[in-house]
């Protein structure tokens, strides 16, 4: 029989809307002592705090696993499929990745000028995913191209004339870029594969020389860029601590991490008992971030509907740093980077996203059930629109599902009289609707992103609105 203390805590948890499973002096039926309870709590706090850094590390490690190194460019020569396991990717424009390390000095990222067919959009970020600068057609160079010099923390050396210079608060950083296309036609995708080879990343020390950058095609290769929420998370956090600069703003949380055995220049160790406790804490941290991101932090974009904007409150006014004069918005930042893999200073200029994880009855979208989204006619997107399905637990594409989304450029997409489009989500295609169907997996909760490529005024003044997703038989 459960104790009165356990029952009271679970009642409080239900009132607050959080998971009650490991909420008191026991996890499941296993009682925890005071030290274990503190480890459990601090592990959850450390995970939420460190999400942007560990999200970065997961993608960097996936980049390395495919044979790339700092200053290389990895690109998709064709539209990526489910094997690109990062948070909320798209299947309509090919991605390219680059990572750098400033420990040996500044790095130059050389952005090519846009052509009549292909532009580029991306953001240079530090390892905490704070935007340093937007680049390309919707960035600082406005499509003219240019050289961006990224300086290490506390750098006082020579600069490069005629370039855009920025100082990174961290030693490491990266950029995920994508092309700006009128349509993702095979002809345009082929042009992107050539265009990306003009993108260069190299040390400032090599400026003036014939700079060489390796370009590696990673199409159809497994890119395992999702952070694992289990005990191994803390091993990874210890590893990145040894590589990165510690900022004063983070000392309290690094102190919490130290109580878990994560310290600079100290080997990290955890026995089987500790790992079990950390596994449990990590699972609860994930469920907390899912709940906060999809149900609590972001208000509905349309009054009375389930759709929300992707960015958590505070993103724009703090340029995605979530740093205010009196606090760092830890929950808003951590929950954002559970769900997305990048940010931008000028978010909404090239694309705008809406997210939905619940049906019209406020229930989680269930991969065993069938749903329909009716996209009204005249979508306010200059280029095109798309809708994609993601695993609620990872925010990545469902593994093994070849069709991850549908978009308005597909000639075989069925349209209703009047121009609206019905999109179906279910394990099997509804009869006669295969062209408008996106598969889901039983046993997997999922969520959607609806993207406007080249968003127009009606997206923002909400004179055009998406309806809720409804269950169908």
C-alpha positions in Angstrom: 0.0 0.0 0.0 1.4 3.4 -1.0 2.2 5.9 1.8 0.1 9.0 2.5 3.2 11.1 1.5 3.3 9.3 -1.9 -0.4 9.8 -2.5 -0.2 13.5 -1.5 2.7 14.2 -3.9 1.0 12.4 -6.8 -2.1 14.6 -6.2 0.0 17.7 -6.3 1.6 16.5 -9.5 -1.8 15.9 -11.1 -2.8 19.5 -10.1 0.3 20.9 -11.7 -0.1 18.7 -14.7 3.2 16.9 -14.5 4.1 13.2 -14.4 3.8 11.7 -11.0 5.7 8.4 -11.4 9.0 9.2 -9.6 7.7 12.2 -7.7 8.6 11.4 -4.1 10.8 9.1 -2.1 10.5 6.3 -4.5 10.8 5.6 -8.2 8.3 3.0 -9.2 8.2 0.9 -6.1 11.9 1.5 -5.2 12.4 3.9 -2.2 15.1 6.5 -2.6 17.1 8.0 0.2 17.7 11.7 0.6 20.9 11.7 -1.4 19.4 9.7 -4.2 16.4 12.1 -4.3 18.7 15.1 -4.6 20.7 13.4 -7.4 17.4 12.7 -9.2 16.3 16.3 -8.9 19.6 17.8 -9.9 19.9 15.4 -12.9 16.6 16.7 -14.3 17.6 20.3 -13.8 21.0 19.8 -15.4 19.4 18.1 -18.4 17.0 20.9 -19.0 19.7 23.5 -18.6 22.2 21.8 -20.9 19.9 20.9 -23.8 21.2 23.4 -26.3 24.9 22.4 -25.7 24.1 18.6 -25.8 21.9 19.0 -28.8 25.0 20.6 -30.5 27.2 17.8 -29.3 24.9 15.1 -30.7 25.0 16.7 -34.1 28.7 17.3 -34.1 29.4 13.7 -33.1 27.1 12.5 -35.9 29.1 14.7 -38.3 32.3 13.2 -37.1 30.9 9.6 -37.3 30.4 10.1 -41.0 34.1 10.9 -41.6 33.8 14.7 -41.5 36.0 17.0 -39.3 36.0 20.6 -38.2 35.9 23.0 -41.2 34.4 20.4 -43.5 31.0 20.8 -45.2 28.6 17.8 -45.2 25.8 18.1 -47.6 22.9 16.2 -49.0 23.1 15.8 -52.8 19.4 14.8 -52.8 16.5 15.5 -50.5 17.2 13.9 -47.1 15.2 11.0 -45.8 14.5 9.7 -42.3 18.1 8.7 -41.8 18.9 12.3 -41.0 18.1 12.0 -37.3 18.1 15.6 -36.0 15.3 17.5 -34.4 12.5 18.6 -36.8 14.3 18.5 -40.2 12.5 19.1 -43.5 12.3 17.0 -46.6 11.9 19.7 -49.1 15.2 21.5 -49.1 18.7 19.8 -48.8 20.7 20.6 -45.7 24.4 21.3 -45.4 26.3 21.3 -42.1 29.6 22.7 -41.0 31.3 22.7 -37.5 34.4 24.6 -36.3 36.7 24.8 -33.4 38.4 28.1 -32.5 41.0 26.8 -30.0 43.7 27.2 -32.7 42.5 30.6 -33.8 39.8 32.4 -35.8 37.9 30.6 -38.6 36.4 32.1 -41.8 33.1 31.0 -43.2 32.9 32.1 -46.8 29.3 32.3 -48.1 28.8 32.2 -51.9 26.6 34.8 -53.6 23.1 33.8 -54.5 22.4 32.9 -58.2 19.1 33.3 -60.1 18.2 29.8 -59.1 19.7 29.1 -55.7 20.2 31.2 -52.6 21.3 30.2 -49.1 19.9 30.7 -45.7 21.6 29.8 -42.4 22.8 31.1 -39.1 26.3 30.9 -37.6 25.9 29.7 -34.0 28.1 29.0 -31.0 28.0 25.6 -29.2 25.1 26.8 -26.9 23.2 27.6 -30.1 23.2 31.3 -29.6 23.0 33.0 -33.1 26.2 34.9 -34.0 24.9 36.1 -37.4 22.4 35.1 -40.1 24.0 34.6 -43.5 23.0 34.4 -47.1 20.0 35.8 -49.0 18.0 36.5 -45.8 21.1 37.3 -43.7 23.6 40.0 -43.3 25.2 39.8 -46.8 21.7 39.9 -48.4 22.6 37.3 -51.0 25.8 39.1 -52.1 28.0 36.6 -50.4 30.9 37.4 -48.1 33.5 36.4 -45.6 32.5 36.0 -41.9 35.4 35.8 -39.4 34.5 34.1 -36.2 36.9 35.0 -33.3 37.6 32.8 -30.2 36.7 34.1 -26.8 39.1 36.8 -25.6 40.9 37.0 -29.0 43.1 40.1 -29.4 45.0 39.2 -32.7 44.8 40.5 -36.3 41.6 40.8 -38.2 40.6 40.6 -41.9 39.7 43.7 -43.8 36.5 43.6 -45.9 34.9 40.9 -43.7 32.1 40.7 -41.2 33.7 39.9 -37.8 32.1 38.4 -34.7 33.4 37.1 -31.4 32.1 33.8 -30.2 31.6 33.2 -26.5 32.5 29.6 -27.0 35.4 27.7 -28.7 33.1 25.6 -30.8 30.3 26.4 -33.2 28.4 25.3 -36.2 25.9 26.2 -38.9 23.0 24.2 -40.5 22.2 25.9 -43.8 19.7 25.3 -46.5 19.1 26.6 -50.0 16.3 29.0 -50.9 14.5 27.6 -53.9 11.4 28.4 -55.8 10.5 24.7 -55.9 12.4 21.5 -54.8 12.4 20.2 -58.4 15.1 17.6 -59.4 16.7 20.3 -61.6 17.0 22.8 -58.7 18.3 20.1 -56.3 21.0 19.3 -58.8 22.0 23.0 -58.9 22.2 23.0 -55.1 24.7 20.2 -55.1 27.0 22.3 -57.2 26.3 25.5 -55.4 27.2 24.1 -52.0 30.7 23.4 -53.2 31.3 27.1 -53.3 30.8 27.3 -49.5 34.2 27.4 -47.8 35.3 27.1 -44.1 39.0 27.6 -43.2 41.3 29.1 -40.6 42.0 32.9 -40.7 45.6 31.9 -40.9 45.0 30.6 -44.4 43.4 33.8 -45.7 45.0 34.9 -48.9 45.9 31.4 -49.8 44.0 29.0 -52.0 41.6 27.9 -49.3 40.5 24.3 -49.5 37.4 22.9 -47.9 36.3 19.2 -48.0 32.7 18.7 -49.2 31.2 15.4 -48.2 28.0 14.0 -49.6 26.1 12.4 -46.7 22.8 11.6 -48.6 21.2 8.4 -47.4 23.7 7.9 -44.6 22.6 7.5 -41.0 23.2 10.9 -39.2 22.5 10.1 -35.6 22.2 13.6 -34.2 19.6 13.1 -31.5 20.6 13.5 -27.8 20.0 10.2 -25.9 18.0 10.9 -22.7 19.5 8.2 -20.5 22.5 7.8 -18.1 24.9 8.2 -21.1 23.8 11.9 -21.3 26.0 12.7 -18.3 29.0 11.0 -19.8 28.6 13.2 -22.9 28.2 16.4 -20.7 31.4 15.6 -19.0 33.1 15.2 -22.3 32.0 18.5 -23.7 32.9 20.2 -20.4 36.5 19.2 -21.0 36.5 20.9 -24.4 34.6 24.1 -23.9 34.9 27.4 -22.1 33.0 27.8 -18.9 31.0 31.0 -18.7 30.3 32.7 -15.4 26.6 32.7 -16.1 26.7 28.9 -15.9 28.7 28.3 -12.7 25.6 27.5 -10.6 24.5 24.8 -13.0 28.1 23.4 -13.5 28.0 23.2 -9.7 24.9 21.0 -9.9 26.6 18.9 -12.5 29.7 18.6 -10.2 27.4 17.0 -7.6 26.7 14.4 -10.2 30.4 13.7 -10.7 30.9 16.0 -13.7 34.0 18.2 -13.2 36.7 19.8 -15.3 39.8 17.6 -15.5 38.2 14.9 -13.5 37.3 11.5 -15.1 33.5 10.9 -14.9 32.4 7.6 -13.3 29.0 6.2 -12.4 28.3 2.8 -11.0 25.3 0.6 -12.0 23.1 2.0 -9.2 23.9 5.6 -10.1 23.2 4.9 -13.8 19.8 3.4 -13.0 18.9 6.5 -11.1 20.1 8.8 -13.9 18.2 6.7 -16.5 15.0 7.4 -14.5 15.8 11.1 -14.1 16.5 11.4 -17.8 13.2 9.8 -18.8 11.3 12.2 -16.5 13.3 15.2 -17.9 12.2 14.2 -21.4 8.6 13.9 -20.5 8.7 17.2 -18.7 10.2 19.0 -21.8 7.6 17.4 -24.0 4.8 18.5 -21.7 6.2 22.0 -21.3 6.9 22.5 -25.0 3.6 21.2 -26.4 1.2 22.0 -23.6 2.4 24.8 -21.3 5.0 27.3 -22.5 3.7 28.3 -26.0 0.3 29.9 -26.3 -2.0 28.9 -29.2 -1.2 30.7 -32.4 -4.9 30.9 -33.3 -7.4 31.6 -30.5 -9.2 28.4 -29.5 -7.0 26.1 -31.6 -4.2 23.7 -31.0 -1.5 25.1 -33.3 1.4 26.9 -31.7 4.5 28.8 -33.0 7.7 26.8 -32.7 9.8 29.2 -30.7 9.2 29.3 -26.9 8.5 32.7 -25.2 11.7 34.9 -24.9 13.3 33.6 -28.1 13.0 36.8 -30.2 13.5 39.5 -27.5 16.7 37.7 -26.4 18.0 36.6 -29.8 17.6 33.0 -28.7 20.0 33.4 -25.8 17.1 33.5 -23.3 19.3 35.8 -21.1 17.4 38.5 -19.3 18.8 41.2 -16.9 17.5 39.2 -14.0 17.6 35.5 -15.1 18.2 32.9 -17.8 14.9 31.4 -18.9 16.1 27.8 -18.4 12.8 26.0 -19.1 12.0 28.0 -22.3 15.5 27.4 -23.7 15.8 23.8 -22.8 12.4 22.8 -24.1 13.0 24.6 -27.4 16.1 22.6 -28.1 14.4 19.3 -27.3 12.2 20.2 -30.3 14.5 22.1 -32.8 18.1 21.8 -33.9 18.8 25.4 -34.8 17.8 29.0 -34.4 18.1 32.2 -36.3 18.2 35.9 -35.6 15.8 36.7 -38.4 13.5 33.8 -37.8 10.4 34.0 -40.0 12.1 35.8 -42.9 12.6 32.8 -45.2 10.3 30.3 -43.4 7.7 30.2 -40.7 6.6 27.1 -38.8 3.6 26.1 -36.8 3.5 23.0 -34.6 0.7 20.7 -33.3 0.9 17.6 -31.1 -2.8 17.3 -30.2 -6.0 16.7 -32.0 -9.2 18.8 -31.9 -10.1 17.0 -28.6 -6.8 18.1 -26.9 -5.4 14.5 -27.0 -1.9 13.6 -28.0 -1.6 12.5 -31.6 -1.4 8.7 -31.5 0.4 6.8 -34.3 -2.1 3.9 -34.1 -5.1 6.2 -35.0 -6.1 8.1 -38.2 -6.3 11.8 -38.5 -7.0 14.4 -41.2 -5.8 18.0 -41.7 -7.6 20.1 -44.2 -5.3 22.8 -45.5 -7.4 25.7 -46.7 -6.9 27.2 -50.2 -4.6 30.1 -51.0 -1.9 29.2 -48.4 0.1 32.5 -47.8 3.5 31.1 -48.9 5.3 32.7 -51.8 7.2 29.6 -52.6 5.4 26.5 -51.2 4.1 24.9 -48.0 4.8 21.5 -46.4 3.7 19.4 -43.5 5.9 16.8 -41.7 5.5 14.2 -39.1 7.9 13.8 -36.1 8.3 11.3 -33.3 7.1 13.1 -30.1 9.9 11.4 -28.0 12.8 12.4 -30.2 11.5 15.3 -32.3 13.1 13.5 -35.3 11.5 11.7 -38.2 10.0 8.3 -37.5 12.6 5.7 -38.1 12.2 3.6 -41.2 9.3 5.7 -42.5 10.3 6.7 -46.1 7.6 9.3 -46.6 8.0 11.9 -43.8 5.8 14.7 -45.2 3.8 16.2 -48.1 4.2 19.5 -49.8 2.4 21.7 -52.3 5.0 21.2 -55.0 4.0 17.6 -55.6 2.0 17.4 -58.8 0.1 14.3 -57.7 -1.2 15.9 -54.5 -5.0 15.7 -54.7 -6.9 19.0 -54.3 -10.5 19.5 -53.4 -12.9 21.7 -55.3 -12.1 25.2 -54.2 -8.4 24.5 -53.7 -8.2 23.0 -50.2 -6.1 19.9 -49.6 -6.8 17.0 -47.2 -3.7 15.5 -45.6 -4.1 12.1 -43.8 -2.0 10.7 -41.0 -2.4 7.0 -40.1 -0.5 3.6 -40.2 -2.1 2.7 -43.5 -3.2 4.9 -46.4 -7.0 5.6 -46.5 -8.6 4.1 -49.6 -8.1 6.4 -52.5 -5.9 8.9 -50.6 -2.4 7.5 -50.9 -1.1 10.6 -52.6 -2.1 12.8 -49.6 -1.1 10.3 -46.9 1.8 10.5 -44.4 2.5 7.2 -42.5 2.5 7.0 -38.7 3.7 4.1 -36.4 1.5 2.4 -33.8 3.0 2.8 -30.4 4.6 6.2 -31.3 3.1 9.5 -30.3 3.8 12.2 -33.0 3.6 15.8 -33.8 3.4 18.0 -36.9 5.2 21.0 -38.3 3.5 23.0 -41.0 6.0 25.2 -42.8 5.4 28.3 -44.9 8.2 28.9 -47.4 8.3 32.6 -48.2 5.6 33.4 -45.6 3.3 36.3 -46.5 1.3 38.8 -44.4 -1.7 36.6 -43.9 0.4 34.1 -41.9 1.3 36.8 -39.3 -2.0 38.8 -39.2 -3.8 35.4 -39.0 -6.3 36.3 -41.6 -5.6 32.9 -43.0 -5.7 30.0 -40.5 -5.1 26.3 -40.2 -7.9 24.3 -38.7 -7.3 21.7 -36.0 -6.4 18.1 -36.8 -9.4 15.8 -36.5 -9.7 12.0 -35.9 -11.2 10.0 -38.7 -12.3 6.4 -39.1 
